[in-house]
Amino acid sequence: MGFFYPPIEYVRPWKLASLVAGITLLVLGSRYTPAPDWDISVSLIMALCTYATAPCSLRVVLEHRWRQIPMALLTTWFSVDGGYALYWHFKDPAVLALMRSANAPASLALYGVCSLIWLPRASLADMIRKFRHGVRGQDRGSS
């Protein structure tokens, strides 16, 4: 099994909608938060890298695919810090030196949240159906 999800997983409407919502929040944050390192370009780079890799990295750990751990670590690092560092190295190294240590923990936390949100390999209808079935099954078991 490869590291990345099949292409269908990246075009599910619920995942794309949540990606757009997240990017919207990042863009708004870049416009209204006075952080010198928060701009639209780096927000897009980091969001798209996270979208492509976060659920895959988490799945490697959950499914004990230990041979893929180096890939999971590399893509996590690049999404959380590497892309950010590369971008700011060329745009404004002083901002990188000032803000890198503050950015990494926040970005890692968001990466983890996104990995949980985008982990399911299912349509929204399938997830709702499974949830309803699970709730009904629990109701029957407690009677």
C-alpha positions as CSV (number, residue, x, y, z in Angstrom):
1,M,0.0,0.0,0.0
2,G,1.3,3.4,-0.9
3,F,1.7,6.4,1.4
4,F,-0.7,8.8,-0.2
5,Y,-4.4,8.3,-0.4
6,P,-6.1,7.4,-3.7
7,P,-7.0,10.4,-5.7
8,I,-10.8,10.0,-4.9
9,E,-10.1,10.9,-1.3
10,Y,-8.7,14.3,-2.2
11,V,-11.7,15.3,-4.2
12,R,-14.5,14.3,-1.8
13,P,-16.8,17.3,-1.5
14,W,-16.8,17.3,2.4
15,K,-13.0,17.3,2.4
16,L,-12.7,20.0,-0.1
17,A,-15.3,22.1,1.7
18,S,-13.4,21.7,5.0
19,L,-10.2,22.6,3.2
20,V,-11.8,25.8,1.8
21,A,-13.1,26.7,5.2
22,G,-9.7,26.2,6.7
23,I,-8.0,28.3,4.0
24,T,-10.6,31.0,4.5
25,L,-9.8,31.2,8.2
26,L,-6.1,31.3,7.4
27,V,-6.5,34.1,4.9
28,L,-8.7,36.0,7.4
29,G,-6.1,35.5,10.1
30,S,-3.3,36.7,7.8
31,R,-5.2,39.9,7.1
32,Y,-6.3,40.7,10.7
33,T,-3.6,39.3,12.9
34,P,-0.4,41.4,13.3
35,A,2.0,38.4,13.0
36,P,4.9,39.3,10.7
37,D,5.0,35.7,9.4
38,W,1.4,35.1,8.6
39,D,0.7,35.8,5.0
40,I,-1.6,34.3,2.3
41,S,1.1,32.6,0.3
42,V,2.6,30.6,3.2
43,S,-0.9,29.8,4.4
44,L,-1.7,28.3,1.1
45,I,1.5,26.3,0.9
46,M,1.1,24.9,4.4
47,A,-2.6,24.2,4.0
48,L,-2.2,22.3,0.8
49,C,0.8,20.3,2.0
50,T,-1.2,19.4,5.1
51,Y,-4.3,18.4,3.1
52,A,-2.2,16.1,1.0
53,T,-0.2,14.4,3.8
54,A,-1.7,14.8,7.3
55,P,-4.2,11.9,7.1
56,C,-1.7,9.7,5.4
57,S,0.9,10.3,8.1
58,L,-1.6,9.5,10.9
59,R,-2.8,6.3,9.1
60,V,0.8,5.1,8.9
61,V,1.0,5.2,12.7
62,L,-2.5,3.8,13.3
63,E,-2.0,0.9,10.9
64,H,1.6,0.2,12.1
65,R,3.1,0.6,8.7
66,W,6.6,1.1,10.2
67,R,8.4,1.0,6.9
68,Q,6.6,4.2,5.9
69,I,7.5,6.1,9.1
70,P,10.3,8.0,7.4
71,M,7.9,9.2,4.7
72,A,5.4,10.2,7.4
73,L,8.0,12.1,9.4
74,L,9.4,13.8,6.3
75,T,5.9,15.0,5.0
76,T,4.9,16.0,8.5
77,W,8.1,18.1,9.0
78,F,7.8,19.7,5.5
79,S,4.1,20.6,6.1
80,V,4.7,21.9,9.6
81,D,8.1,23.6,9.3
82,G,10.1,22.8,6.2
83,G,7.8,24.6,3.7
84,Y,7.5,27.5,6.1
85,A,11.3,27.8,6.6
86,L,12.0,27.5,2.9
87,Y,9.4,30.2,2.1
88,W,10.6,32.7,4.7
89,H,14.3,31.9,4.0
90,F,13.8,33.5,0.5
91,K,11.1,36.1,1.4
92,D,12.5,37.5,4.6
93,P,15.1,35.6,6.7
94,A,14.7,38.0,9.6
95,V,11.1,37.0,10.0
96,L,12.1,33.3,9.8
97,A,14.6,33.8,12.7
98,L,12.1,35.7,14.7
99,M,9.0,33.6,14.3
100,R,10.0,30.0,13.5
101,S,10.1,28.7,17.0
102,A,6.6,30.1,17.7
103,N,5.1,28.8,14.4
104,A,6.2,25.2,14.7
105,P,4.1,24.1,17.8
106,A,1.0,25.9,16.5
107,S,1.4,24.4,13.0
108,L,2.0,20.9,14.4
109,A,-1.2,21.1,16.5
110,L,-3.2,22.2,13.4
111,Y,-1.6,19.3,11.4
112,G,-2.7,16.9,14.1
113,V,-6.3,18.2,14.1
114,C,-6.4,18.1,10.3
115,S,-5.1,14.6,10.2
116,L,-8.1,13.6,12.4
117,I,-10.6,15.5,10.3
118,W,-9.4,14.1,7.0
119,L,-8.5,10.6,8.1
120,P,-11.8,8.9,7.0
121,R,-11.7,7.3,3.6
122,A,-15.5,7.6,3.1
123,S,-18.1,9.9,1.7
124,L,-20.1,12.1,4.1
125,A,-23.2,10.0,3.5
126,D,-21.3,6.8,4.4
127,M,-20.0,8.3,7.6
128,I,-23.4,9.5,8.6
129,R,-24.8,6.0,7.8
130,K,-22.1,4.4,9.9
131,F,-22.7,6.8,12.7
132,R,-26.4,6.2,12.8
133,H,-25.9,2.5,12.7
134,G,-23.4,2.7,15.6
135,V,-25.8,4.8,17.6
136,R,-28.7,2.4,17.0
137,G,-26.5,-0.6,17.8
138,Q,-25.5,1.0,21.2
139,D,-29.2,1.8,22.0
140,R,-30.1,-1.9,21.4
141,G,-27.2,-3.1,23.5
142,S,-28.1,-1.0,26.6
143,S,-31.8,-2.1,26.7
